[in-house]
Structure formats: structure tokens, C-alpha cells
Amino acid sequence: MIAYSQLLSTLQPWLGNELMQLMDDALQDIHVHLCGYSTRHDPEESLEWIDRKLLMAIKKATNGQFLVRLPDDTWVRIYLDDIAAMADEVMFLLFDSFPVDPWHMQFLQAYSMRRSSLSALRVLYTKMAHMQSEDELNAIRRVIRECYPAFRWRMWLE
């Protein structure tokens, strides 16, 4: 089960507390969706649903301006790429809740081959590392460093 506080702490650096309060209904919907997820469902559909939910909630809460005031009182504009990254970060909560077994590892590997997902790669690299060869881990590490901005991985990638 994914705690609501986990969802909030995942999105807080992107959205700030003020905007998240305005988006509470959408965040509650996303939390219910995450808690009801099963691997019988397509993770790409969940990602797209979360992406749309975030987009519409941010648009509504910012009156279409997509400007967010962060806790340090700076204003930043949210772009579509930012929303896609947020949705992927939310998917990490889901992927990280998977059991560590060969089936779920293959599920994440297949997903990460179809869809660019730092979250899937993160779980494969951190949680399921013992089930992979050193060459596989090196390949994952190389893809992460070459394809994603450092701020998204520097805290957990060795």
C-alpha cells in the first residue's frame, strides 16, 4: 500500500505546498489509482492517466498559467516535460512497491524497453540489483546518466 504522504513528498519539490493544497482532489484520485493498481493493468495506461490528471489539475489550480511558487518564494513555469517527469516519479511509488522476484523484474525490464522510465530503471538498479549481472547494472547506469538530468538520479545512483 502506498501512503498518501509518499505521493505528497514525491510531488512537493515540483509543485510546492501551496499548489498541492489547491490540487488535493486530484492528488487523492491519483492516490486511489495507485492503491488499486495491479500488474494485470497496463502501466503505460496508468502513466498516461496520471500525466493527464496532473496536467488538468495544475492547469486548473494555476488558472492556465502553469506558474508555481516554490517554498523559497521563487516562481517557476511548469512545462509538459516537467509533468511527464512528475508522472514518472509517481510511478516509482508503484514500481517500488512490487515484490522482488523474477516475474516483476521481467515486467519492469519489458516496460523500460517500451517506455522511457527512470522510475522503472531505478527499481531495477536499486531494488533488484542482486538479480542482475554486473554488465546489466552497468548498462542501466549508463542509460540513466546519459538520458536523464542529474537532479533526478544523483541522490541514489552510485
Backbone as JSON Lines, residues from 0, in Angstrom:
{"i":0,"aa":"M","n":[0.84,-1.18,0.0],"ca":[0.0,0.0,0.0],"c":[0.89,1.25,0.0]}
{"i":1,"aa":"I","n":[0.58,2.17,-0.84],"ca":[1.34,3.41,-0.96],"c":[0.65,4.47,-0.09]}
{"i":2,"aa":"A","n":[1.41,5.08,0.79],"ca":[0.86,6.1,1.67],"c":[0.65,7.41,0.91]}
{"i":3,"aa":"Y","n":[-0.4,8.12,1.26],"ca":[-0.68,9.42,0.65],"c":[0.49,10.38,0.88]}
{"i":4,"aa":"S","n":[1.1,10.28,2.03],"ca":[2.25,11.16,2.34],"c":[3.42,10.91,1.38]}
{"i":5,"aa":"Q","n":[3.57,9.67,0.89],"ca":[4.61,9.38,-0.09],"c":[4.35,10.12,-1.4]}
{"i":6,"aa":"L","n":[3.11,10.13,-1.82],"ca":[2.74,10.86,-3.03],"c":[3.03,12.35,-2.86]}
{"i":7,"aa":"L","n":[2.64,12.89,-1.72],"ca":[2.87,14.31,-1.48],"c":[4.36,14.64,-1.45]}
{"i":8,"aa":"S","n":[5.16,13.82,-0.79],"ca":[6.59,14.11,-0.72],"c":[7.27,13.93,-2.08]}
{"i":9,"aa":"T","n":[6.72,13.09,-2.94],"ca":[7.26,12.92,-4.29],"c":[7.01,14.18,-5.13]}
{"i":10,"aa":"L","n":[5.83,14.74,-5.01],"ca":[5.46,15.89,-5.84],"c":[5.81,17.25,-5.25]}
{"i":11,"aa":"Q","n":[6.07,17.31,-3.96],"ca":[6.32,18.59,-3.3],"c":[7.47,19.39,-3.9]}
{"i":12,"aa":"P","n":[8.61,18.78,-4.23],"ca":[9.68,19.59,-4.84],"c":[9.3,20.19,-6.19]}
{"i":13,"aa":"W","n":[8.4,19.56,-6.89],"ca":[7.97,20.04,-8.2],"c":[6.89,21.12,-8.08]}
{"i":14,"aa":"L","n":[5.98,20.93,-7.13],"ca":[4.77,21.75,-7.09],"c":[4.69,22.72,-5.92]}
{"i":15,"aa":"G","n":[5.41,22.44,-4.85],"ca":[5.29,23.27,-3.65],"c":[3.99,22.98,-2.91]}
{"i":16,"aa":"N","n":[3.97,23.33,-1.65],"ca":[2.82,23.01,-0.79],"c":[1.56,23.78,-1.18]}
{"i":17,"aa":"E","n":[1.73,25.03,-1.55],"ca":[0.58,25.88,-1.88],"c":[-0.23,25.3,-3.04]}
{"i":18,"aa":"L","n":[0.45,24.96,-4.11],"ca":[-0.23,24.4,-5.28],"c":[-0.81,23.02,-4.97]}
{"i":19,"aa":"M","n":[-0.08,22.23,-4.21],"ca":[-0.59,20.89,-3.88],"c":[-1.89,20.98,-3.08]}
{"i":20,"aa":"Q","n":[-2.03,21.99,-2.23],"ca":[-3.28,22.16,-1.49],"c":[-4.44,22.44,-2.44]}
{"i":21,"aa":"L","n":[-4.18,23.21,-3.48],"ca":[-5.21,23.51,-4.46],"c":[-5.56,22.29,-5.32]}
{"i":22,"aa":"M","n":[-4.66,21.33,-5.36],"ca":[-4.84,20.13,-6.18],"c":[-5.25,18.91,-5.36]}
{"i":23,"aa":"D","n":[-5.69,19.1,-4.15],"ca":[-5.92,17.97,-3.23],"c":[-6.85,16.91,-3.81]}
{"i":24,"aa":"D","n":[-7.93,17.31,-4.45],"ca":[-8.87,16.31,-5.01],"c":[-8.18,15.43,-6.06]}
{"i":25,"aa":"A","n":[-7.42,16.06,-6.94],"ca":[-6.71,15.29,-7.98],"c":[-5.66,14.38,-7.35]}
{"i":26,"aa":"L","n":[-4.97,14.86,-6.34],"ca":[-3.95,14.04,-5.68],"c":[-4.59,12.86,-4.96]}
{"i":27,"aa":"Q","n":[-5.76,13.08,-4.38],"ca":[-6.49,11.97,-3.75],"c":[-6.87,10.93,-4.81]}
{"i":28,"aa":"D","n":[-7.33,11.39,-5.98],"ca":[-7.67,10.47,-7.06],"c":[-6.46,9.65,-7.51]}
{"i":29,"aa":"I","n":[-5.32,10.32,-7.64],"ca":[-4.09,9.63,-8.04],"c":[-3.72,8.59,-6.99]}
{"i":30,"aa":"H","n":[-3.85,8.94,-5.71],"ca":[-3.53,8.0,-4.64],"c":[-4.42,6.76,-4.7]}
{"i":31,"aa":"V","n":[-5.71,6.97,-4.91],"ca":[-6.63,5.83,-5.02],"c":[-6.25,4.96,-6.21]}
{"i":32,"aa":"H","n":[-5.89,5.59,-7.31],"ca":[-5.48,4.84,-8.51],"c":[-4.24,3.99,-8.21]}
{"i":33,"aa":"L","n":[-3.27,4.57,-7.55],"ca":[-2.05,3.83,-7.21],"c":[-2.35,2.65,-6.29]}
{"i":34,"aa":"C","n":[-3.2,2.88,-5.32],"ca":[-3.51,1.81,-4.36],"c":[-4.32,0.68,-4.99]}
{"i":35,"aa":"G","n":[-5.03,0.98,-6.06],"ca":[-5.83,-0.05,-6.72],"c":[-5.12,-0.7,-7.9]}
{"i":36,"aa":"Y","n":[-3.86,-0.33,-8.12],"ca":[-3.14,-0.86,-9.28],"c":[-2.8,-2.34,-9.11]}
{"i":37,"aa":"S","n":[-2.85,-3.06,-10.22],"ca":[-2.44,-4.45,-10.29],"c":[-1.62,-4.62,-11.55]}
{"i":38,"aa":"T","n":[-0.67,-5.53,-11.55],"ca":[0.14,-5.75,-12.75],"c":[-0.68,-6.36,-13.89]}
{"i":39,"aa":"R","n":[-1.94,-6.67,-13.64],"ca":[-2.83,-7.07,-14.73],"c":[-3.2,-5.86,-15.59]}
{"i":40,"aa":"H","n":[-2.97,-4.67,-15.04],"ca":[-3.23,-3.43,-15.77],"c":[-1.96,-2.99,-16.51]}
{"i":41,"aa":"D","n":[-2.13,-2.29,-17.58],"ca":[-1.02,-1.78,-18.36],"c":[-0.42,-0.57,-17.65]}
{"i":42,"aa":"P","n":[0.87,-0.62,-17.28],"ca":[1.46,0.52,-16.57],"c":[1.52,1.77,-17.46]}
{"i":43,"aa":"E","n":[1.56,1.6,-18.77],"ca":[1.56,2.76,-19.66],"c":[0.24,3.51,-19.58]}
{"i":44,"aa":"E","n":[-0.86,2.79,-19.44],"ca":[-2.16,3.44,-19.27],"c":[-2.21,4.2,-17.96]}
{"i":45,"aa":"S","n":[-1.65,3.62,-16.9],"ca":[-1.61,4.32,-15.61],"c":[-0.76,5.57,-15.7]}
{"i":46,"aa":"L","n":[0.39,5.47,-16.34],"ca":[1.26,6.63,-16.5],"c":[0.53,7.74,-17.25]}
{"i":47,"aa":"E","n":[-0.12,7.39,-18.35],"ca":[-0.84,8.39,-19.14],"c":[-1.99,8.99,-18.35]}
{"i":48,"aa":"W","n":[-2.69,8.18,-17.55],"ca":[-3.79,8.67,-16.73],"c":[-3.25,9.66,-15.69]}
{"i":49,"aa":"I","n":[-2.16,9.29,-15.02],"ca":[-1.55,10.17,-14.01],"c":[-1.07,11.47,-14.67]}
{"i":50,"aa":"D","n":[-0.45,11.36,-15.82],"ca":[0.03,12.53,-16.55],"c":[-1.13,13.49,-16.86]}
{"i":51,"aa":"R","n":[-2.22,12.95,-17.39],"ca":[-3.39,13.79,-17.7],"c":[-4.0,14.41,-16.45]}
{"i":52,"aa":"K","n":[-4.06,13.6,-15.4],"ca":[-4.65,14.09,-14.14],"c":[-3.82,15.25,-13.58]}
{"i":53,"aa":"L","n":[-2.49,15.1,-13.61],"ca":[-1.62,16.18,-13.13],"c":[-1.75,17.41,-14.02]}
{"i":54,"aa":"L","n":[-1.74,17.21,-15.33],"ca":[-1.85,18.33,-16.26],"c":[-3.12,19.14,-16.01]}
{"i":55,"aa":"M","n":[-4.24,18.46,-15.95],"ca":[-5.51,19.16,-15.77],"c":[-5.6,19.83,-14.39]}
{"i":56,"aa":"A","n":[-5.09,19.18,-13.37],"ca":[-5.13,19.76,-12.03],"c":[-4.23,20.99,-11.92]}
{"i":57,"aa":"I","n":[-3.05,20.92,-12.52],"ca":[-2.13,22.06,-12.5],"c":[-2.72,23.21,-13.31]}
{"i":58,"aa":"K","n":[-3.29,22.89,-14.45],"ca":[-3.92,23.93,-15.28],"c":[-5.03,24.63,-14.5]}
{"i":59,"aa":"K","n":[-5.87,23.85,-13.87],"ca":[-6.99,24.42,-13.1],"c":[-6.48,25.25,-11.92]}
{"i":60,"aa":"A","n":[-5.54,24.7,-11.17],"ca":[-5.06,25.37,-9.96],"c":[-4.26,26.65,-10.25]}
{"i":61,"aa":"T","n":[-3.67,26.73,-11.45],"ca":[-2.88,27.92,-11.81],"c":[-3.63,28.82,-12.79]}
{"i":62,"aa":"N","n":[-4.91,28.54,-12.99],"ca":[-5.73,29.3,-13.95],"c":[-5.07,29.34,-15.33]}
{"i":63,"aa":"G","n":[-4.5,28.23,-15.72],"ca":[-3.91,28.1,-17.04],"c":[-2.55,28.76,-17.2]}
{"i":64,"aa":"Q","n":[-2.0,29.3,-16.13],"ca":[-0.72,30.0,-16.21],"c":[0.48,29.06,-16.08]}
{"i":65,"aa":"F","n":[0.3,27.93,-15.41],"ca":[1.36,26.95,-15.18],"c":[2.57,27.58,-14.48]}
{"i":66,"aa":"L","n":[2.28,28.54,-13.6],"ca":[3.32,29.16,-12.77],"c":[3.14,28.69,-11.34]}
{"i":67,"aa":"V","n":[4.24,28.29,-10.73],"ca":[4.21,27.74,-9.38],"c":[5.16,28.52,-8.49]}
{"i":68,"aa":"R","n":[4.69,28.86,-7.3],"ca":[5.56,29.49,-6.32],"c":[6.08,28.39,-5.38]}
{"i":69,"aa":"L","n":[7.38,28.26,-5.37],"ca":[8.02,27.24,-4.53],"c":[8.22,27.77,-3.11]}
{"i":70,"aa":"P","n":[8.55,26.88,-2.18],"ca":[8.7,27.3,-0.78],"c":[9.72,28.43,-0.56]}
{"i":71,"aa":"D","n":[10.71,28.56,-1.44],"ca":[11.7,29.64,-1.28],"c":[11.24,30.94,-1.95]}
{"i":72,"aa":"D","n":[9.95,31.02,-2.3],"ca":[9.32,32.19,-2.92],"c":[9.76,32.47,-4.35]}
{"i":73,"aa":"T","n":[10.41,31.52,-4.99],"ca":[10.71,31.69,-6.41],"c":[9.54,31.17,-7.23]}
{"i":74,"aa":"W","n":[9.35,31.75,-8.39],"ca":[8.29,31.33,-9.3],"c":[8.92,30.56,-10.46]}
{"i":75,"aa":"V","n":[8.34,29.44,-10.8],"ca":[8.82,28.66,-11.93],"c":[7.64,28.27,-12.81]}
{"i":76,"aa":"R","n":[7.92,28.13,-14.07],"ca":[6.9,27.68,-15.02],"c":[7.01,26.16,-15.14]}
{"i":77,"aa":"I","n":[5.87,25.52,-15.17],"ca":[5.82,24.07,-15.36],"c":[5.56,23.8,-16.84]}
{"i":78,"aa":"Y","n":[6.4,22.98,-17.43],"ca":[6.28,22.61,-18.84],"c":[5.75,21.18,-18.94]}
{"i":79,"aa":"L","n":[5.32,20.8,-20.13],"ca":[4.8,19.44,-20.33],"c":[5.83,18.38,-19.98]}
{"i":80,"aa":"D","n":[7.1,18.63,-20.3],"ca":[8.16,17.68,-19.93],"c":[8.26,17.52,-18.42]}
{"i":81,"aa":"D","n":[8.02,18.6,-17.69],"ca":[8.04,18.53,-16.22],"c":[6.91,17.64,-15.72]}
{"i":82,"aa":"I","n":[5.75,17.79,-16.32],"ca":[4.6,16.98,-15.9],"c":[4.85,15.51,-16.21]}
{"i":83,"aa":"A","n":[5.46,15.23,-17.36],"ca":[5.8,13.84,-17.7],"c":[6.79,13.27,-16.7]}
{"i":84,"aa":"A","n":[7.77,14.08,-16.28],"ca":[8.75,13.61,-15.28],"c":[8.06,13.39,-13.93]}
{"i":85,"aa":"M","n":[7.13,14.26,-13.57],"ca":[6.39,14.07,-12.31],"c":[5.59,12.77,-12.35]}
{"i":86,"aa":"A","n":[4.93,12.52,-13.46],"ca":[4.14,11.29,-13.59],"c":[5.04,10.06,-13.46]}
{"i":87,"aa":"D","n":[6.22,10.13,-14.07],"ca":[7.16,9.01,-13.95],"c":[7.63,8.86,-12.51]}
{"i":88,"aa":"E","n":[7.87,9.97,-11.82],"ca":[8.27,9.89,-10.4],"c":[7.16,9.26,-9.56]}
{"i":89,"aa":"V","n":[5.93,9.57,-9.88],"ca":[4.8,8.95,-9.16],"c":[4.77,7.44,-9.44]}
{"i":90,"aa":"M","n":[5.09,7.06,-10.67],"ca":[5.13,5.64,-11.0],"c":[6.19,4.91,-10.19]}
{"i":91,"aa":"F","n":[7.24,5.62,-9.76],"ca":[8.25,4.98,-8.92],"c":[7.61,4.41,-7.66]}
{"i":92,"aa":"L","n":[6.67,5.13,-7.08],"ca":[6.0,4.64,-5.87],"c":[5.35,3.29,-6.14]}
{"i":93,"aa":"L","n":[4.76,3.16,-7.29],"ca":[4.12,1.91,-7.68],"c":[5.15,0.81,-7.91]}
{"i":94,"aa":"F","n":[6.16,1.11,-8.73],"ca":[7.17,0.11,-9.04],"c":[7.95,-0.33,-7.8]}
{"i":95,"aa":"D","n":[8.21,0.6,-6.92],"ca":[8.97,0.28,-5.71],"c":[8.17,-0.62,-4.76]}
{"i":96,"aa":"S","n":[6.86,-0.64,-4.93],"ca":[6.02,-1.5,-4.07],"c":[5.94,-2.94,-4.6]}
{"i":97,"aa":"F","n":[6.47,-3.19,-5.78],"ca":[6.44,-4.54,-6.35],"c":[7.31,-5.49,-5.53]}
{"i":98,"aa":"P","n":[6.9,-6.75,-5.45],"ca":[7.77,-7.75,-4.82],"c":[9.06,-7.92,-5.64]}
{"i":99,"aa":"V","n":[10.11,-8.3,-4.96],"ca":[11.38,-8.56,-5.64],"c":[11.4,-10.02,-6.04]}
{"i":100,"aa":"D","n":[11.07,-10.26,-7.29],"ca":[11.07,-11.62,-7.83],"c":[11.32,-11.54,-9.34]}
{"i":101,"aa":"P","n":[11.66,-12.67,-9.96],"ca":[11.97,-12.65,-11.39],"c":[10.83,-12.15,-12.28]}
{"i":102,"aa":"W","n":[9.59,-12.47,-11.92],"ca":[8.47,-12.04,-12.75],"c":[8.38,-10.51,-12.79]}
{"i":103,"aa":"H","n":[8.43,-9.87,-11.61],"ca":[8.33,-8.41,-11.56],"c":[9.56,-7.73,-12.18]}
{"i":104,"aa":"M","n":[10.72,-8.38,-12.06],"ca":[11.91,-7.83,-12.7],"c":[11.71,-7.83,-14.22]}
{"i":105,"aa":"Q","n":[11.22,-8.93,-14.77],"ca":[10.98,-9.01,-16.21],"c":[9.88,-8.02,-16.64]}
{"i":106,"aa":"F","n":[8.88,-7.85,-15.8],"ca":[7.81,-6.88,-16.06],"c":[8.4,-5.47,-16.2]}
{"i":107,"aa":"L","n":[9.26,-5.1,-15.27],"ca":[9.89,-3.77,-15.31],"c":[10.87,-3.64,-16.47]}
{"i":108,"aa":"Q","n":[11.6,-4.69,-16.75],"ca":[12.52,-4.66,-17.9],"c":[11.74,-4.44,-19.2]}
{"i":109,"aa":"A","n":[10.66,-5.16,-19.36],"ca":[9.85,-5.02,-20.58],"c":[9.26,-3.62,-20.66]}
{"i":110,"aa":"Y","n":[8.77,-3.12,-19.56],"ca":[8.2,-1.77,-19.53],"c":[9.26,-0.73,-19.88]}
{"i":111,"aa":"S","n":[10.44,-0.87,-19.32],"ca":[11.5,0.12,-19.57],"c":[12.03,0.05,-21.0]}
{"i":112,"aa":"M","n":[11.8,-1.05,-21.68],"ca":[12.18,-1.15,-23.09],"c":[11.13,-0.47,-23.99]}
{"i":113,"aa":"R","n":[9.88,-0.47,-23.55],"ca":[8.81,0.15,-24.33],"c":[8.69,1.65,-24.06]}
{"i":114,"aa":"R","n":[9.0,2.05,-22.85],"ca":[8.73,3.42,-22.41],"c":[9.94,3.97,-21.68]}
{"i":115,"aa":"S","n":[10.31,5.18,-21.96],"ca":[11.38,5.83,-21.22],"c":[10.91,6.05,-19.79]}
{"i":116,"aa":"S","n":[11.53,5.37,-18.84],"ca":[11.08,5.47,-17.45],"c":[12.27,5.36,-16.5]}
{"i":117,"aa":"L","n":[12.66,6.48,-15.97],"ca":[13.71,6.47,-14.96],"c":[13.26,5.69,-13.73]}
{"i":118,"aa":"S","n":[11.99,5.77,-13.42],"ca":[11.48,5.06,-12.24],"c":[11.62,3.55,-12.36]}
{"i":119,"aa":"A","n":[11.31,3.0,-13.52],"ca":[11.49,1.56,-13.72],"c":[12.96,1.19,-13.63]}
{"i":120,"aa":"L","n":[13.81,2.0,-14.26],"ca":[15.25,1.73,-14.21],"c":[15.77,1.85,-12.78]}
{"i":121,"aa":"R","n":[15.25,2.79,-12.04],"ca":[15.69,2.97,-10.64],"c":[15.39,1.73,-9.8]}
{"i":122,"aa":"V","n":[14.19,1.19,-9.96],"ca":[13.84,-0.01,-9.19],"c":[14.71,-1.19,-9.64]}
{"i":123,"aa":"L","n":[14.91,-1.31,-10.93],"ca":[15.77,-2.39,-11.43],"c":[17.19,-2.24,-10.89]}
{"i":124,"aa":"Y","n":[17.68,-1.03,-10.81],"ca":[19.06,-0.78,-10.4],"c":[19.24,-0.87,-8.88]}
{"i":125,"aa":"T","n":[18.28,-0.4,-8.12],"ca":[18.46,-0.35,-6.66],"c":[17.86,-1.56,-5.95]}
{"i":126,"aa":"K","n":[16.64,-1.88,-6.26],"ca":[15.92,-2.9,-5.51],"c":[16.16,-4.31,-6.05]}
{"i":127,"aa":"M","n":[16.41,-4.41,-7.35],"ca":[16.55,-5.73,-7.98],"c":[17.96,-5.97,-8.5]}
{"i":128,"aa":"A","n":[18.91,-5.23,-7.98],"ca":[20.3,-5.32,-8.46],"c":[20.88,-6.71,-8.26]}
{"i":129,"aa":"H","n":[20.55,-7.34,-7.14],"ca":[21.14,-8.65,-6.84],"c":[20.69,-9.75,-7.81]}
{"i":130,"aa":"M","n":[19.67,-9.45,-8.62],"ca":[19.15,-10.44,-9.57],"c":[19.72,-10.24,-10.97]}
{"i":131,"aa":"Q","n":[20.65,-9.29,-11.11],"ca":[21.18,-8.96,-12.43],"c":[22.7,-9.05,-12.43]}
{"i":132,"aa":"S","n":[23.24,-9.18,-13.62],"ca":[24.69,-9.26,-13.76],"c":[25.3,-7.86,-13.65]}
{"i":133,"aa":"E","n":[26.59,-7.82,-13.46],"ca":[27.3,-6.54,-13.4],"c":[27.18,-5.81,-14.73]}
{"i":134,"aa":"D","n":[27.21,-6.54,-15.83],"ca":[27.05,-5.91,-17.15],"c":[25.67,-5.26,-17.3]}
{"i":135,"aa":"E","n":[24.64,-5.93,-16.83],"ca":[23.29,-5.37,-16.89],"c":[23.2,-4.09,-16.05]}
{"i":136,"aa":"L","n":[23.78,-4.13,-14.85],"ca":[23.75,-2.96,-13.98],"c":[24.55,-1.8,-14.59]}
{"i":137,"aa":"N","n":[25.68,-2.11,-15.2],"ca":[26.46,-1.06,-15.87],"c":[25.68,-0.44,-17.02]}
{"i":138,"aa":"A","n":[24.96,-1.26,-17.75],"ca":[24.16,-0.75,-18.87],"c":[23.04,0.16,-18.35]}
{"i":139,"aa":"I","n":[22.37,-0.25,-17.28],"ca":[21.32,0.58,-16.69],"c":[21.91,1.9,-16.21]}
{"i":140,"aa":"R","n":[23.02,1.84,-15.53],"ca":[23.68,3.05,-15.01],"c":[24.05,4.0,-16.16]}
{"i":141,"aa":"R","n":[24.57,3.44,-17.24],"ca":[24.96,4.25,-18.39],"c":[23.74,4.93,-19.04]}
{"i":142,"aa":"V","n":[22.66,4.19,-19.2],"ca":[21.44,4.76,-19.77],"c":[20.92,5.88,-18.89]}
{"i":143,"aa":"I","n":[20.91,5.67,-17.6],"ca":[20.42,6.69,-16.67],"c":[21.26,7.96,-16.79]}
{"i":144,"aa":"R","n":[22.56,7.83,-16.72],"ca":[23.43,9.01,-16.76],"c":[23.37,9.75,-18.09]}
{"i":145,"aa":"E","n":[23.18,9.02,-19.17],"ca":[23.18,9.64,-20.49],"c":[21.81,10.19,-20.91]}
{"i":146,"aa":"C","n":[20.75,9.69,-20.31],"ca":[19.41,10.05,-20.8],"c":[18.59,10.92,-19.85]}
{"i":147,"aa":"Y","n":[19.02,11.06,-18.61],"ca":[18.2,11.79,-17.64],"c":[19.03,12.86,-16.95]}
{"i":148,"aa":"P","n":[18.39,13.98,-16.59],"ca":[19.13,15.04,-15.89],"c":[19.59,14.56,-14.51]}
{"i":149,"aa":"A","n":[20.75,15.02,-14.1],"ca":[21.37,14.56,-12.85],"c":[20.5,14.81,-11.63]}
{"i":150,"aa":"F","n":[19.73,15.87,-11.61],"ca":[18.93,16.15,-10.42],"c":[17.93,15.04,-10.12]}
{"i":151,"aa":"R","n":[17.6,14.24,-11.13],"ca":[16.64,13.16,-10.91],"c":[17.29,11.89,-10.37]}
{"i":152,"aa":"W","n":[18.62,11.76,-10.46],"ca":[19.26,10.49,-10.03],"c":[20.44,10.64,-9.1]}
{"i":153,"aa":"R","n":[20.93,11.82,-8.89],"ca":[22.18,11.96,-8.12],"c":[22.09,11.49,-6.67]}
{"i":154,"aa":"M","n":[20.9,11.45,-6.1],"ca":[20.75,11.05,-4.7],"c":[20.8,9.52,-4.48]}
{"i":155,"aa":"W","n":[20.62,8.74,-5.53],"ca":[20.57,7.29,-5.34],"c":[21.45,6.5,-6.28]}
{"i":156,"aa":"L","n":[22.0,7.12,-7.31],"ca":[22.84,6.38,-8.24],"c":[24.29,6.49,-7.79]}
{"i":157,"aa":"E","n":[24.94,5.35,-7.66],"ca":[26.33,5.37,-7.19],"c":[27.28,5.85,-8.26]}
